[in-house]
Amino acid sequence: MTHAAIDQALAGAHQRFTENNPASLRQFEEQARYMPGANSRSVLFYAPFPLTIAKGEGAALWDADGHRYADFIAEYTAGVYGHSAPEIREAVIGAMQGGINLTGHNLLEGRLARLICERFPQIEQLRFTNSGTEANLMALTAALHFTGRRKLVVFSGGYHGGVLGFGAKPLPTTVPFDFLVLPYNDAQTAREQIEKHGPEIAAVLAEPMQGASGCIPGRLDFLQALRESATRVGALLVFDEVMTSRLAPQGLANKLGIRSDLTTLGKYIGGGMSFGAFGGRADVMALFDPRTGPLAHSGTFNNNVLTMAAGHAGLTKLFTPEAAGALAARGDAMRQRLNALCAGEGVAMQFTGVGSLMNAHFVAGEVRSTDDLAPVDARLRQLLFFHLLSEGIYTSPRGFVVLSLPLTDADIDRYVAAVGSFIGEYRALLPCAN
């Protein structure tokens, strides 16, 4: 394997992509006049230019040039229902017919709140927001005021929204709170540092599985250490389950038997619409009770009827607890097939994750933190991405794979076969398992 050979292969993939997608290129060049990089959501950009998606139906997408793809990214987990599910569409239309901006408490928000609290038993009370980012900001704000402390423990590789991202230190766009960034999946360091800074710590914020950093599952001993240490020093444990709440009937944390003080949720709970929520212990959430609490929480669209209707329809008619468990099982089986394929081919390639979320990595051995991914050549992820596109599979340039309800067994077979053909075509460029 040489750098020049990988560069040459990637240049060829870019050239074929450009030749096959002239309409997307034109759209990109026109939009770049008005938006920097023709973009207002960074994760959607990739070189040489991103596809323009024109239509979605079920688990299929069509781009501006008319190419059809099986959708294996599903709006980065928000699109668990696929595209234009009749149950979601009918709920939204019904809500629109009753008026969109009602400027008051409405008939739909309470039933969705009750449904969420009944499904996730650690959530005694909750409030709605417009995104997972807002939900995490409000959960941290609640912890700061509830404890009267200022320090927040987070973990390297953590992503909790557009203004809450962390490498070894907070990313440049992260809000300027007093963060203590610790290594993920290191139970001993977590215990030591939380004990050391205990009187200062308001909250410990963690994902039960780090999603954006590569589907790195939290080890049970690590997550238990966070629960025990937070309790010991009087801090709140906040689990960001924007992604992981879909990985088991009652969320990943409940599957693992760990109860957080606060939990944050994201868009799939709102039927794939703009949505977020934070909730948990009633005594903490009482801070926001407008009758007695000291904190206000604004948001014009927090309880908008379109999301409230779509969320209730989705959770009752489509993504029931039983459906969540079944989708997670399909994901586990797919990941096992992929890892068996990679092992059988003798390449250092694996898929990490839990349930219906997984990520491709070109590295051997256990992945416990982002440090274990440092040796990965990012160009190999790009080669995989463009190969999958050529096979009619739409996924993420970083190797992220997300299953949605409408995906068929034939779609999954197609994905596995495409990974096999990728290994066959680029074997000489891939690291060996040994």
N, C-alpha and C positions, 0 to 999 in steps of 0.2 A: 504494500500500500504506500503510495507516495502522495504528497500534497498536490503535485502537478496533475496526477491522474484524477484525483477527486475534483480538482478545479475544472479539468477538461470535461468530465462527466456532467458536472453541474452546469457548465456553460452550454453543453448540448441540450440539457433538459430545459434551460431557460429559452434557448432558441426555438425549440419545438413548441413550447408553451406560447411564445409570442406569435409564432406563425399560425397557431390554431385558434387564437383568441383576438382577432382584430377588433371586434366590437367592444370588448372589455377594455382594450387599449385606448380606443377612441374615447370611451366614457371616462377613463382615468385622466387622460390628457385634458379633456374639457373641464372636468370638475376641479382639477388642480389649479385652475385660474381663480377659483373662489374659496377653496379650502386648502390649507397647507398639506401637500402630499395627497390631495383629494380625499382627505381622511378626517373623521371626527371620533374615531374609536381605534386606538393604536393597535390593538391585538389583531385587527382585520387586515392590516397591511403586510405584504411580503413582496420582495423583489422577484422579477422586474416590475410587476404591477399586479394588483389583486384582481381576481375575477369579479365582474359585476353580476350579482345574482338577480334574476328577473322574476322568478316564480318558485313557489314551493307547494307541494301537495303530498300529504302523507309523510313518508320518509324519503321523498325525492326532491331534488332541486334542479332548476334549469338556469343556465347562465345566459348572458346577453347574446352569445353566439349560438344558442340553441342546444348546447350539450347538456345531457342529463346525467345527474350524479345521485348515487345513494348517499344520504346525509349521515355521516358518522361524527359530526361535531355538535349538532343539535343546539345551536346558539350557546355553546360553551356551558351546557347543562340546563339552561333555562327552558329549552325546547323539548321537554320530556314527552309532550303530547304530539310531536311532529308538527306538520303545517296544516292549518285550517281544519282541525278536527271539528266535525259537525256539532258535537256537544258544546265545544267552546264557542264556536261561531254563533250558535243559536242563543247561548246565554248572553253574549255581548250585544247581539241585535235586540234581544228582549229588554236589556237594561237601557239601551239607547232610546227605545221607544217610550220609556218612562221619564226621559230627561237626563242629560249628562251631568251638568254642573248644578247641583241642587242646593249648595251652600247650607248644609245642615246635616245632622245625624240622619242616616237613611235606613231603609228596611233591610239592606243586604249585609252591612258590615258585621252586625252582631252574630249572624249565623256562621259566617266564615271564622270569626274569632273563636266561637264555641267549638267548631270543627277542629281547628288547629290545637286548641287546648286539650281536647279529648284525645287527639292522636298522639301528641307529644306530652306525656304526663309531667315532665319537668317544667312545662310552661303553665303556670297557674293563672297568669294574666299577661296580656301582650298589648302592644301598640303597633299600628301599621306605619310604614314608610314607603318611599318610592323606589328604593334599591337596597341591595345588601350593604353597600357602602354606608348609606345613611343609617341603616340598622346597627352596624358596628359602631359608628360614631356615637349614636345615642346610647348604646349599651355601655360604652366606655364612660360617657358623660354621667350616666346613672351611677356607675361604680365610683367615680371620683367624688360625687356628692354624697353618696350613701356612706362611704368610709371616711370622708374628710381627708383623704390622702392624695398624693400627686403622681406616684410612679406606676407605670404600666409595664408588665412583663409580656413580651412577645417573643417570636422565634424566627431565626434566620430561615429564609425561604417562605415565610408566611405572606399570604396575600389576603387582605380583608376588604378590598375595594380600591377604587382609583386613587384614594389619598391615604391608604394604609397598606403600603407594601414594604417588605423588608428583605435585604440581603444580610450581610454581616452587620449592617447598620441600616437605619431607615433610608428608603429611597428618596431622591430629591423632591418628589411631589407629595411626600407624606406629611401630614399635619404635624406641627411642632409640639407634640406632647412630650412628657418626660418618659421616654421609653428605655427599658432595659432589655436588650436583645440577647437571647440565649440560644444555644444550639438545639435544634429539634431532635427529639428521640434520645436525648442524653438525660436520663432520670437522675443520675447522681449530681450533675452540675445544676440541674433545675432545683433539686432539694437544697443544695448548698447556697445557691444565690438567692432563692426565695427566703430562706432562713436568715441570711445575712442582711437582706434589705427589708425584712418583714414589716417593720413599723411604718415604712414608707409606701408599701405596695397597696394600691387600690384594687387592681384586677390582674388576673392572668388570662390572656387571650390566646386561644389556640384553635387550630383546625384538627379534628380527629383524624383526618387524612389531609395532608397538604395537597391541594388540587393544582393550582397554577404552576407550582414548582415541579410537577411531574408525577402526581398521584403517588405520593410517598405515605404509606399508612403509618399512623401513630402506633407505636408499640404499646401493648397493654400496660406494662410496668411503668412506662413514661407517663401515660395519661393518668394512671392511678396516682403516681407521684405528684402530679399537678393538683389533683383533687385533695390529696392529703396535706400537701404543703400549703395550699391556699387556705384550707380550713384552719390549719395550725396558726397561721399568722393573721387571720381575720380578713383576708382578701377575698374578692369574689372570683369564682372561676367562670369565664365566659367561653362557651364553645361556639365558634363560627361554623354553623351547619348549613350555610347557604348552598353548598354543594352536597355535603355528606348526609343531609336529612333524607335524601332520596335513595340511600344505599341500603335501607332496611325498612320494614314496615313502620317503625317508630323512630327512625333515624339511627345513624351509626353509633352515637354515644349511648343510646339506650340499649342497643344490641350488645355493646361492650359492658354494660352494667355500671356506667359512670354518670352520675347526675350533676349537671352544672347548675350554677346559680342563675345564670342568664344564658339564653340561646338566641342566635340570630338566624334568620331564614331569608330566602331570596325568591327569585322571580317565578320559578316553576310552581310555587305554592299559589301564586296569583294567576294561574292559568297560562303562564308565559308572558303576561303583560308586565308593565312597569310595577314592581312590587318589592317590598321588603317588610320584615317584621322583627321586633325584638321583644323578648318576654322571658318570664321566669318566676322567681319568688315574688309572692304578692307584696311582701313588705318592701322590697326594692321598687317594684312597679308603682307602689303607692306614692312615690315621689312625683309622679305625673298625674295624679288624681286632681282635676281642676277644682274640686271642692275643698281639698285640704292640703295638697302637696305643694312644694316650693318651686317645682320645675314646670316650665311651659314647653310644649313640643308642637311646632307648627308644620304645615305642609298642605298646600291647597288640594293636592290629589292623594293624600294619605288614604282616604276612604272612598276614592272615586268608584262610581257604581260599575264601570266596565270591569275593573280588576276584581271587585268584590264578587260580581256575578261569575266571571270566568274562573276565579279561584274555587268557588264552591262547586261549580259544575265539574271542574277537573278532578278535584279530590273525592267527590262522591260518585261520579259516573265513569271515570277512567283510571286515575292513579290512586286506587284504593290501597289500603295496607297490603292486601293480598297481591295486587298488581305490582307494588313496589318490591315485594319479596321475590316474585316471579322474574321481574326484570333484572334484579340483582343476581339471581341464579343463572340467568342467561349470560350475563356479563362474566361471571366467574368461570362458566364453562368455556366461553370464547377465549378468555385470557389463558386458561389452561391449554387449550388447543394451540394458541399462538406460541406459548413458551415451549411446548413440546416440539413444535415445528422448528423453532430456533435452535433448541438443544440438539435435535436430530440432524440439523444441517451444520452443526459445529461452529456457529458464529456467536460472537459476543453481542447478542441482542436479546432483550427481554421486555416484557410488558408488566409493569407494576400497577397496583391499584386495588380497589375493592369493588365488588359488584359491577354496576353498569358504567363505571368510569375506569379508564386505564391510560397508560402512557408508554410509548415505545422509547427504549433507551439502548444505546449502543455501548453497553458495558456489561461485564460479567460480575457475579457476586451480588450480595444483598445490598439494596439501596435503602439506607436509613436516613440520609439527609442529603441536601444539595451538594455537600462536599464530595459525596460518592459519585456525583455526576460530573465533577470537574474534568475528568479525562475524556469525556464524550466530545467527538468532533461534530460541531453543530451542522456542518455541511452534509453529513450523512442524514440528518433529519430532513434537510431540504430535498435531498435526493429521494427519500422515501415519500415525501409529500407530493412531489411532481410525478413520481411513478404511480402513486395511487390516483391522482387526478387523471392520468392517462388511461387508467383502468376504470374510470367512471366512478371514483370514490372521492367524496369531498370530506376532508378532515382538517386537522390543524397542522400548520408548519412545524410546531414544536413536538408533534407526535401524540398529541392528546386525542383520545377516542372516547366518544360519548354515545351510549345507546339510547334510543327513544322507543316508545311503545310501538309505533307502526313498523319498525324494522322487521323484516322477515328472516326466517332461517336461511333462505337463499341469499339474502343480503350479507349475512354473517359469513356464509360459505365463500361468497365472492371476496370479502375482505381478507379472509385467511388465505385464499388462493393468490390474491394480489401480493400479499407479503411473501408468499413462497416464490412467486415469479420475480419479485424484487431481489430476494436473496440470490436467485439463479442468475439474474442479469448483472448484479454488482458484487458478486462474491469476492472477487479479487480486491475490492476496495474496503471490505468489511473486516473488522478485527476478529481474530479467531478466539474461540471460547477458551482455549488453553493458553 
